[in-house]
């Protein structure tokens, strides 16, 4: 279950490359009311590297990342 706001991709030419559109929704999934595609770009685009970045940020904030500086530094 993706814990994100998903997109129905209406009018978006890049929807098939965006996790917000292609992820499998949960039973109670939230969606954007309108497509964030503005005719030129989408500031909400979640490309293939975005999930890796998101996971790394969660690890850092949870203190489970090897990239987290120690308190002694």
PDB file with one MODEL, atoms N, CA, C and O in Angstrom:
MODEL        1
ATOM      1  N   UNK A   1       0.850  -1.179   0.000  1.00  0.00           N
ATOM      2  CA  UNK A   1       0.000   0.000   0.000  1.00  0.00           C
ATOM      3  C   UNK A   1       0.892   1.238   0.000  1.00  0.00           C
ATOM      4  O   UNK A   1       1.670   1.436   0.934  1.00  0.00           O
ATOM      5  N   UNK A   2       0.792   2.062  -1.023  1.00  0.00           N
ATOM      6  CA  UNK A   2       1.590   3.285  -1.039  1.00  0.00           C
ATOM      7  C   UNK A   2       1.018   4.325  -0.078  1.00  0.00           C
ATOM      8  O   UNK A   2      -0.184   4.594  -0.077  1.00  0.00           O
ATOM      9  N   UNK A   3       1.886   4.894   0.724  1.00  0.00           N
ATOM     10  CA  UNK A   3       1.467   5.919   1.680  1.00  0.00           C
ATOM     11  C   UNK A   3       1.760   7.290   1.074  1.00  0.00           C
ATOM     12  O   UNK A   3       2.485   8.103   1.648  1.00  0.00           O
ATOM     13  N   UNK A   4       1.184   7.518  -0.087  1.00  0.00           N
ATOM     14  CA  UNK A   4       1.382   8.766  -0.829  1.00  0.00           C
ATOM     15  C   UNK A   4       0.055   9.191  -1.429  1.00  0.00           C
ATOM     16  O   UNK A   4      -0.891   8.405  -1.486  1.00  0.00           O
ATOM     17  N   UNK A   5      -0.011  10.430  -1.873  1.00  0.00           N
ATOM     18  CA  UNK A   5      -1.150  10.873  -2.661  1.00  0.00           C
ATOM     19  C   UNK A   5      -0.897  10.427  -4.084  1.00  0.00           C
ATOM     20  O   UNK A   5       0.130  10.762  -4.674  1.00  0.00           O
ATOM     21  N   UNK A   6      -1.817   9.683  -4.629  1.00  0.00           N
ATOM     22  CA  UNK A   6      -1.658   9.167  -5.984  1.00  0.00           C
ATOM     23  C   UNK A   6      -2.325  10.088  -6.994  1.00  0.00           C
ATOM     24  O   UNK A   6      -3.057  11.010  -6.635  1.00  0.00           O
ATOM     25  N   UNK A   7      -2.055   9.816  -8.267  1.00  0.00           N
ATOM     26  CA  UNK A   7      -2.550  10.646  -9.358  1.00  0.00           C
ATOM     27  C   UNK A   7      -3.270   9.773 -10.380  1.00  0.00           C
ATOM     28  O   UNK A   7      -2.787   8.699 -10.736  1.00  0.00           O
ATOM     29  N   UNK A   8      -4.417  10.233 -10.845  1.00  0.00           N
ATOM     30  CA  UNK A   8      -5.149   9.499 -11.872  1.00  0.00           C
ATOM     31  C   UNK A   8      -4.533   9.722 -13.254  1.00  0.00           C
ATOM     32  O   UNK A   8      -4.852   8.992 -14.192  1.00  0.00           O
ATOM     33  N   UNK A   9      -3.660  10.716 -13.391  1.00  0.00           N
ATOM     34  CA  UNK A   9      -2.912  10.933 -14.621  1.00  0.00           C
ATOM     35  C   UNK A   9      -3.689  11.536 -15.772  1.00  0.00           C
ATOM     36  O   UNK A   9      -3.259  11.440 -16.921  1.00  0.00           O
ATOM     37  N   UNK A  10      -4.804  12.143 -15.494  1.00  0.00           N
ATOM     38  CA  UNK A  10      -5.639  12.700 -16.561  1.00  0.00           C
ATOM     39  C   UNK A  10      -4.896  13.794 -17.312  1.00  0.00           C
ATOM     40  O   UNK A  10      -4.503  14.802 -16.726  1.00  0.00           O
ATOM     41  N   UNK A  11      -4.706  13.591 -18.611  1.00  0.00           N
ATOM     42  CA  UNK A  11      -4.038  14.576 -19.458  1.00  0.00           C
ATOM     43  C   UNK A  11      -2.527  14.621 -19.307  1.00  0.00           C
ATOM     44  O   UNK A  11      -1.885  15.518 -19.853  1.00  0.00           O
ATOM     45  N   UNK A  12      -1.953  13.690 -18.590  1.00  0.00           N
ATOM     46  CA  UNK A  12      -0.515  13.701 -18.323  1.00  0.00           C
ATOM     47  C   UNK A  12       0.224  12.745 -19.264  1.00  0.00           C
ATOM     48  O   UNK A  12      -0.061  11.548 -19.276  1.00  0.00           O
ATOM     49  N   UNK A  13       1.163  13.262 -20.045  1.00  0.00           N
ATOM     50  CA  UNK A  13       1.888  12.402 -20.976  1.00  0.00           C
ATOM     51  C   UNK A  13       2.979  11.547 -20.323  1.00  0.00           C
ATOM     52  O   UNK A  13       3.515  10.647 -20.970  1.00  0.00           O
ATOM     53  N   UNK A  14       3.317  11.807 -19.067  1.00  0.00           N
ATOM     54  CA  UNK A  14       4.377  11.049 -18.393  1.00  0.00           C
ATOM     55  C   UNK A  14       3.842  10.134 -17.295  1.00  0.00           C
ATOM     56  O   UNK A  14       4.617   9.594 -16.505  1.00  0.00           O
ATOM     57  N   UNK A  15       2.533   9.958 -17.240  1.00  0.00           N
ATOM     58  CA  UNK A  15       1.913   9.197 -16.162  1.00  0.00           C
ATOM     59  C   UNK A  15       2.415   7.759 -16.066  1.00  0.00           C
ATOM     60  O   UNK A  15       2.498   7.219 -14.963  1.00  0.00           O
ATOM     61  N   UNK A  16       2.746   7.133 -17.173  1.00  0.00           N
ATOM     62  CA  UNK A  16       3.183   5.737 -17.138  1.00  0.00           C
ATOM     63  C   UNK A  16       4.613   5.568 -16.630  1.00  0.00           C
ATOM     64  O   UNK A  16       5.108   4.446 -16.526  1.00  0.00           O
ATOM     65  N   UNK A  17       5.272   6.677 -16.315  1.00  0.00           N
ATOM     66  CA  UNK A  17       6.620   6.657 -15.753  1.00  0.00           C
ATOM     67  C   UNK A  17       6.630   7.197 -14.319  1.00  0.00           C
ATOM     68  O   UNK A  17       7.693   7.373 -13.725  1.00  0.00           O
ATOM     69  N   UNK A  18       5.469   7.452 -13.783  1.00  0.00           N
ATOM     70  CA  UNK A  18       5.348   8.089 -12.469  1.00  0.00           C
ATOM     71  C   UNK A  18       4.757   7.111 -11.445  1.00  0.00           C
ATOM     72  O   UNK A  18       3.700   6.520 -11.666  1.00  0.00           O
ATOM     73  N   UNK A  19       5.463   6.958 -10.328  1.00  0.00           N
ATOM     74  CA  UNK A  19       5.007   6.061  -9.273  1.00  0.00           C
ATOM     75  C   UNK A  19       3.641   6.473  -8.720  1.00  0.00           C
ATOM     76  O   UNK A  19       2.856   5.618  -8.312  1.00  0.00           O
ATOM     77  N   UNK A  20       3.357   7.765  -8.704  1.00  0.00           N
ATOM     78  CA  UNK A  20       2.067   8.236  -8.183  1.00  0.00           C
ATOM     79  C   UNK A  20       0.901   7.739  -9.028  1.00  0.00           C
ATOM     80  O   UNK A  20      -0.238   7.717  -8.562  1.00  0.00           O
ATOM     81  N   UNK A  21       1.177   7.343 -10.262  1.00  0.00           N
ATOM     82  CA  UNK A  21       0.125   6.828 -11.144  1.00  0.00           C
ATOM     83  C   UNK A  21       0.144   5.298 -11.229  1.00  0.00           C
ATOM     84  O   UNK A  21      -0.914   4.670 -11.257  1.00  0.00           O
ATOM     85  N   UNK A  22       1.330   4.697 -11.271  1.00  0.00           N
ATOM     86  CA  UNK A  22       1.415   3.260 -11.535  1.00  0.00           C
ATOM     87  C   UNK A  22       1.424   2.372 -10.291  1.00  0.00           C
ATOM     88  O   UNK A  22       1.279   1.156 -10.412  1.00  0.00           O
ATOM     89  N   UNK A  23       1.591   2.948  -9.100  1.00  0.00           N
ATOM     90  CA  UNK A  23       1.586   2.141  -7.875  1.00  0.00           C
ATOM     91  C   UNK A  23       0.222   1.493  -7.677  1.00  0.00           C
ATOM     92  O   UNK A  23      -0.801   2.032  -8.100  1.00  0.00           O
ATOM     93  N   UNK A  24       0.219   0.338  -7.035  1.00  0.00           N
ATOM     94  CA  UNK A  24      -1.043  -0.342  -6.731  1.00  0.00           C
ATOM     95  C   UNK A  24      -1.701   0.372  -5.547  1.00  0.00           C
ATOM     96  O   UNK A  24      -1.127   0.417  -4.459  1.00  0.00           O
ATOM     97  N   UNK A  25      -2.895   0.929  -5.747  1.00  0.00           N
ATOM     98  CA  UNK A  25      -3.546   1.687  -4.663  1.00  0.00           C
ATOM     99  C   UNK A  25      -4.103   0.774  -3.577  1.00  0.00           C
ATOM    100  O   UNK A  25      -4.415  -0.394  -3.813  1.00  0.00           O
ATOM    101  N   UNK A  26      -4.217   1.338  -2.391  1.00  0.00           N
ATOM    102  CA  UNK A  26      -4.867   0.624  -1.294  1.00  0.00           C
ATOM    103  C   UNK A  26      -6.380   0.840  -1.394  1.00  0.00           C
ATOM    104  O   UNK A  26      -6.857   1.571  -2.262  1.00  0.00           O
ATOM    105  N   UNK A  27      -7.111   0.204  -0.507  1.00  0.00           N
ATOM    106  CA  UNK A  27      -8.570   0.356  -0.509  1.00  0.00           C
ATOM    107  C   UNK A  27      -9.004   1.774  -0.171  1.00  0.00           C
ATOM    108  O   UNK A  27     -10.049   2.233  -0.632  1.00  0.00           O
ATOM    109  N   UNK A  28      -8.205   2.468   0.633  1.00  0.00           N
ATOM    110  CA  UNK A  28      -8.534   3.828   1.064  1.00  0.00           C
ATOM    111  C   UNK A  28      -7.461   4.798   0.605  1.00  0.00           C
ATOM    112  O   UNK A  28      -6.909   5.550   1.408  1.00  0.00           O
ATOM    113  N   UNK A  29      -7.169   4.781  -0.674  1.00  0.00           N
ATOM    114  CA  UNK A  29      -6.087   5.575  -1.238  1.00  0.00           C
ATOM    115  C   UNK A  29      -6.505   7.018  -1.453  1.00  0.00           C
ATOM    116  O   UNK A  29      -7.635   7.290  -1.859  1.00  0.00           O
ATOM    117  N   UNK A  30      -5.582   7.954  -1.179  1.00  0.00           N
ATOM    118  CA  UNK A  30      -5.858   9.362  -1.474  1.00  0.00           C
ATOM    119  C   UNK A  30      -5.319   9.694  -2.863  1.00  0.00           C
ATOM    120  O   UNK A  30      -4.302   9.153  -3.297  1.00  0.00           O
ATOM    121  N   UNK A  31      -6.021  10.595  -3.549  1.00  0.00           N
ATOM    122  CA  UNK A  31      -5.664  11.038  -4.895  1.00  0.00           C
ATOM    123  C   UNK A  31      -5.706  12.559  -4.961  1.00  0.00           C
ATOM    124  O   UNK A  31      -6.438  13.203  -4.209  1.00  0.00           O
ATOM    125  N   UNK A  32      -4.918  13.124  -5.862  1.00  0.00           N
ATOM    126  CA  UNK A  32      -5.031  14.555  -6.140  1.00  0.00           C
ATOM    127  C   UNK A  32      -6.419  14.820  -6.709  1.00  0.00           C
ATOM    128  O   UNK A  32      -6.942  14.003  -7.466  1.00  0.00           O
ATOM    129  N   UNK A  33      -7.017  15.943  -6.356  1.00  0.00           N
ATOM    130  CA  UNK A  33      -8.318  16.297  -6.932  1.00  0.00           C
ATOM    131  C   UNK A  33      -8.182  16.561  -8.423  1.00  0.00           C
ATOM    132  O   UNK A  33      -9.026  16.146  -9.218  1.00  0.00           O
ATOM    133  N   UNK A  34      -7.114  17.254  -8.793  1.00  0.00           N
ATOM    134  CA  UNK A  34      -6.828  17.538 -10.201  1.00  0.00           C
ATOM    135  C   UNK A  34      -5.413  17.070 -10.492  1.00  0.00           C
ATOM    136  O   UNK A  34      -4.567  17.024  -9.599  1.00  0.00           O
ATOM    137  N   UNK A  35      -5.166  16.729 -11.732  1.00  0.00           N
ATOM    138  CA  UNK A  35      -3.832  16.312 -12.125  1.00  0.00           C
ATOM    139  C   UNK A  35      -2.847  17.461 -11.899  1.00  0.00           C
ATOM    140  O   UNK A  35      -3.133  18.595 -12.284  1.00  0.00           O
ATOM    141  N   UNK A  36      -1.691  17.188 -11.282  1.00  0.00           N
ATOM    142  CA  UNK A  36      -0.703  18.252 -11.072  1.00  0.00           C
ATOM    143  C   UNK A  36       0.055  18.639 -12.342  1.00  0.00           C
ATOM    144  O   UNK A  36       0.856  19.573 -12.315  1.00  0.00           O
ATOM    145  N   UNK A  37      -0.183  17.940 -13.447  1.00  0.00           N
ATOM    146  CA  UNK A  37       0.440  18.279 -14.725  1.00  0.00           C
ATOM    147  C   UNK A  37      -0.087  19.630 -15.184  1.00  0.00           C
ATOM    148  O   UNK A  37      -1.297  19.805 -15.326  1.00  0.00           O
ATOM    149  N   UNK A  38       0.818  20.602 -15.423  1.00  0.00           N
ATOM    150  CA  UNK A  38       0.385  21.948 -15.802  1.00  0.00           C
ATOM    151  C   UNK A  38       0.483  22.215 -17.302  1.00  0.00           C
ATOM    152  O   UNK A  38       0.349  23.357 -17.741  1.00  0.00           O
ATOM    153  N   UNK A  39       0.716  21.174 -18.079  1.00  0.00           N
ATOM    154  CA  UNK A  39       0.835  21.331 -19.522  1.00  0.00           C
ATOM    155  C   UNK A  39       2.273  21.385 -19.989  1.00  0.00           C
ATOM    156  O   UNK A  39       2.555  21.212 -21.174  1.00  0.00           O
ATOM    157  N   UNK A  40       3.199  21.628 -19.042  1.00  0.00           N
ATOM    158  CA  UNK A  40       4.626  21.678 -19.360  1.00  0.00           C
ATOM    159  C   UNK A  40       5.440  20.745 -18.469  1.00  0.00           C
ATOM    160  O   UNK A  40       6.420  20.145 -18.910  1.00  0.00           O
ATOM    161  N   UNK A  41       5.019  20.630 -17.204  1.00  0.00           N
ATOM    162  CA  UNK A  41       5.751  19.786 -16.256  1.00  0.00           C
ATOM    163  C   UNK A  41       4.852  19.433 -15.075  1.00  0.00           C
ATOM    164  O   UNK A  41       3.741  19.940 -14.928  1.00  0.00           O
ATOM    165  N   UNK A  42       5.383  18.541 -14.243  1.00  0.00           N
ATOM    166  CA  UNK A  42       4.662  18.128 -13.049  1.00  0.00           C
ATOM    167  C   UNK A  42       5.614  18.198 -11.864  1.00  0.00           C
ATOM    168  O   UNK A  42       6.620  17.490 -11.826  1.00  0.00           O
ATOM    169  N   UNK A  43       5.299  19.040 -10.911  1.00  0.00           N
ATOM    170  CA  UNK A  43       6.140  19.171  -9.718  1.00  0.00           C
ATOM    171  C   UNK A  43       5.947  18.004  -8.757  1.00  0.00           C
ATOM    172  O   UNK A  43       6.707  17.871  -7.798  1.00  0.00           O
ATOM    173  N   UNK A  44       4.964  17.169  -8.989  1.00  0.00           N
ATOM    174  CA  UNK A  44       4.711  16.023  -8.126  1.00  0.00           C
ATOM    175  C   UNK A  44       5.209  14.712  -8.734  1.00  0.00           C
ATOM    176  O   UNK A  44       4.956  13.644  -8.175  1.00  0.00           O
ATOM    177  N   UNK A  45       5.904  14.772  -9.855  1.00  0.00           N
ATOM    178  CA  UNK A  45       6.409  13.579 -10.535  1.00  0.00           C
ATOM    179  C   UNK A  45       7.279  12.760  -9.596  1.00  0.00           C
ATOM    180  O   UNK A  45       8.160  13.301  -8.928  1.00  0.00           O
ATOM    181  N   UNK A  46       7.035  11.461  -9.545  1.00  0.00           N
ATOM    182  CA  UNK A  46       7.780  10.546  -8.701  1.00  0.00           C
ATOM    183  C   UNK A  46       8.410   9.503  -9.615  1.00  0.00           C
ATOM    184  O   UNK A  46       7.829   8.448  -9.867  1.00  0.00           O
ATOM    185  N   UNK A  47       9.605   9.813 -10.106  1.00  0.00           N
ATOM    186  CA  UNK A  47      10.314   8.924 -11.031  1.00  0.00           C
ATOM    187  C   UNK A  47      10.951   7.745 -10.332  1.00  0.00           C
ATOM    188  O   UNK A  47      10.804   7.576  -9.121  1.00  0.00           O
ATOM    189  N   UNK A  48      11.665   6.921 -11.103  1.00  0.00           N
ATOM    190  CA  UNK A  48      12.195   5.673 -10.552  1.00  0.00           C
ATOM    191  C   UNK A  48      13.228   5.889  -9.443  1.00  0.00           C
ATOM    192  O   UNK A  48      13.336   5.041  -8.557  1.00  0.00           O
ATOM    193  N   UNK A  49      13.976   6.968  -9.454  1.00  0.00           N
ATOM    194  CA  UNK A  49      14.943   7.225  -8.388  1.00  0.00           C
ATOM    195  C   UNK A  49      14.309   7.833  -7.143  1.00  0.00           C
ATOM    196  O   UNK A  49      14.907   7.802  -6.068  1.00  0.00           O
ATOM    197  N   UNK A  50      13.125   8.376  -7.273  1.00  0.00           N
ATOM    198  CA  UNK A  50      12.472   9.043  -6.148  1.00  0.00           C
ATOM    199  C   UNK A  50      12.200   8.082  -4.994  1.00  0.00           C
ATOM    200  O   UNK A  50      12.324   8.475  -3.833  1.00  0.00           O
ATOM    201  N   UNK A  51      11.832   6.837  -5.282  1.00  0.00           N
ATOM    202  CA  UNK A  51      11.553   5.883  -4.206  1.00  0.00           C
ATOM    203  C   UNK A  51      12.821   5.592  -3.423  1.00  0.00           C
ATOM    204  O   UNK A  51      12.772   5.477  -2.198  1.00  0.00           O
ATOM    205  N   UNK A  52      13.953   5.469  -4.099  1.00  0.00           N
ATOM    206  CA  UNK A  52      15.217   5.232  -3.402  1.00  0.00           C
ATOM    207  C   UNK A  52      15.567   6.413  -2.506  1.00  0.00           C
ATOM    208  O   UNK A  52      16.032   6.223  -1.382  1.00  0.00           O
ATOM    209  N   UNK A  53      15.349   7.616  -2.991  1.00  0.00           N
ATOM    210  CA  UNK A  53      15.618   8.819  -2.193  1.00  0.00           C
ATOM    211  C   UNK A  53      14.691   8.861  -0.983  1.00  0.00           C
ATOM    212  O   UNK A  53      15.135   9.150   0.128  1.00  0.00           O
ATOM    213  N   UNK A  54      13.419   8.577  -1.188  1.00  0.00           N
ATOM    214  CA  UNK A  54      12.436   8.571  -0.098  1.00  0.00           C
ATOM    215  C   UNK A  54      12.820   7.552   0.972  1.00  0.00           C
ATOM    216  O   UNK A  54      12.778   7.853   2.165  1.00  0.00           O
ATOM    217  N   UNK A  55      13.193   6.343   0.542  1.00  0.00           N
ATOM    218  CA  UNK A  55      13.593   5.307   1.490  1.00  0.00           C
ATOM    219  C   UNK A  55      14.830   5.730   2.281  1.00  0.00           C
ATOM    220  O   UNK A  55      14.909   5.477   3.483  1.00  0.00           O
ATOM    221  N   UNK A  56      15.791   6.369   1.624  1.00  0.00           N
ATOM    222  CA  UNK A  56      17.007   6.826   2.292  1.00  0.00           C
ATOM    223  C   UNK A  56      16.672   7.903   3.328  1.00  0.00           C
ATOM    224  O   UNK A  56      17.211   7.884   4.435  1.00  0.00           O
ATOM    225  N   UNK A  57      15.785   8.841   2.975  1.00  0.00           N
ATOM    226  CA  UNK A  57      15.378   9.878   3.926  1.00  0.00           C
ATOM    227  C   UNK A  57      14.689   9.272   5.148  1.00  0.00           C
ATOM    228  O   UNK A  57      14.913   9.717   6.273  1.00  0.00           O
ATOM    229  N   UNK A  58      13.850   8.258   4.927  1.00  0.00           N
ATOM    230  CA  UNK A  58      13.195   7.593   6.059  1.00  0.00           C
ATOM    231  C   UNK A  58      14.234   6.918   6.948  1.00  0.00           C
ATOM    232  O   UNK A  58      14.129   6.976   8.174  1.00  0.00           O
ATOM    233  N   UNK A  59      15.238   6.277   6.342  1.00  0.00           N
ATOM    234  CA  UNK A  59      16.301   5.638   7.121  1.00  0.00           C
ATOM    235  C   UNK A  59      17.067   6.670   7.949  1.00  0.00           C
ATOM    236  O   UNK A  59      17.366   6.438   9.120  1.00  0.00           O
ATOM    237  N   UNK A  60      17.376   7.795   7.339  1.00  0.00           N
ATOM    238  CA  UNK A  60      18.117   8.846   8.038  1.00  0.00           C
ATOM    239  C   UNK A  60      17.308   9.386   9.216  1.00  0.00           C
ATOM    240  O   UNK A  60      17.842   9.538  10.315  1.00  0.00           O
ATOM    241  N   UNK A  61      16.031   9.674   8.996  1.00  0.00           N
ATOM    242  CA  UNK A  61      15.212  10.230  10.080  1.00  0.00           C
ATOM    243  C   UNK A  61      14.934   9.204  11.172  1.00  0.00           C
ATOM    244  O   UNK A  61      14.680   9.571  12.319  1.00  0.00           O
ATOM    245  N   UNK A  62      14.982   7.923  10.823  1.00  0.00           N
ATOM    246  CA  UNK A  62      14.794   6.865  11.817  1.00  0.00           C
ATOM    247  C   UNK A  62      16.100   6.466  12.495  1.00  0.00           C
ATOM    248  O   UNK A  62      16.102   5.650  13.417  1.00  0.00           O
ATOM    249  N   UNK A  63      17.221   7.048  12.033  1.00  0.00           N
ATOM    250  CA  UNK A  63      18.519   6.733  12.611  1.00  0.00           C
ATOM    251  C   UNK A  63      19.057   5.375  12.210  1.00  0.00           C
ATOM    252  O   UNK A  63      19.916   4.824  12.899  1.00  0.00           O
ATOM    253  N   UNK A  64      18.568   4.823  11.104  1.00  0.00           N
ATOM    254  CA  UNK A  64      19.001   3.497  10.667  1.00  0.00           C
ATOM    255  C   UNK A  64      19.902   3.536   9.445  1.00  0.00           C
ATOM    256  O   UNK A  64      20.221   2.490   8.881  1.00  0.00           O
ATOM    257  N   UNK A  65      20.312   4.713   9.031  1.00  0.00           N
ATOM    258  CA  UNK A  65      21.164   4.836   7.851  1.00  0.00           C
ATOM    259  C   UNK A  65      22.635   4.849   8.245  1.00  0.00           C
ATOM    260  O   UNK A  65      23.015   5.442   9.255  1.00  0.00           O
ATOM    261  N   UNK A  66      23.451   4.191   7.439  1.00  0.00           N
ATOM    262  CA  UNK A  66      24.898   4.222   7.682  1.00  0.00           C
ATOM    263  C   UNK A  66      25.471   5.585   7.315  1.00  0.00           C
ATOM    264  O   UNK A  66      26.615   5.886   7.656  1.00  0.00           O
ATOM    265  N   UNK A  67      24.694   6.409   6.626  1.00  0.00           N
ATOM    266  CA  UNK A  67      25.131   7.756   6.246  1.00  0.00           C
ATOM    267  C   UNK A  67      24.864   8.782   7.341  1.00  0.00           C
ATOM    268  O   UNK A  67      25.273   9.936   7.217  1.00  0.00           O
ATOM    269  N   UNK A  68      24.189   8.378   8.404  1.00  0.00           N
ATOM    270  CA  UNK A  68      23.873   9.290   9.495  1.00  0.00           C
ATOM    271  C   UNK A  68      25.146   9.567  10.298  1.00  0.00           C
ATOM    272  O   UNK A  68      25.766   8.632  10.804  1.00  0.00           O
ATOM    273  N   UNK A  69      25.542  10.829  10.422  1.00  0.00           N
ATOM    274  CA  UNK A  69      26.751  11.134  11.196  1.00  0.00           C
ATOM    275  C   UNK A  69      26.570  10.756  12.659  1.00  0.00           C
ATOM    276  O   UNK A  69      25.481  10.886  13.217  1.00  0.00           O
ATOM    277  N   UNK A  70      27.630  10.297  13.257  1.00  0.00           N
ATOM    278  CA  UNK A  70      27.552   9.949  14.679  1.00  0.00           C
ATOM    279  C   UNK A  70      27.544  11.228  15.509  1.00  0.00           C
ATOM    280  O   UNK A  70      27.935  12.289  15.024  1.00  0.00           O
ATOM    281  N   UNK A  71      27.105  11.129  16.739  1.00  0.00           N
ATOM    282  CA  UNK A  71      27.020  12.290  17.621  1.00  0.00           C
ATOM    283  C   UNK A  71      28.408  12.770  18.043  1.00  0.00           C
ATOM    284  O   UNK A  71      28.565  13.890  18.527  1.00  0.00           O
ATOM    285  N   UNK A  72      29.399  11.923  17.858  1.00  0.00           N
ATOM    286  CA  UNK A  72      30.760  12.290  18.239  1.00  0.00           C
ATOM    287  C   UNK A  72      31.443  13.154  17.192  1.00  0.00           C
ATOM    288  O   UNK A  72      32.445  13.806  17.487  1.00  0.00           O
ATOM    289  N   UNK A  73      30.912  13.169  15.963  1.00  0.00           N
ATOM    290  CA  UNK A  73      31.531  13.950  14.877  1.00  0.00           C
ATOM    291  C   UNK A  73      31.233  15.406  14.992  1.00  0.00           C
ATOM    292  O   UNK A  73      31.679  16.195  14.159  1.00  0.00           O
TER     293      UNK A  73
ENDMDL
END
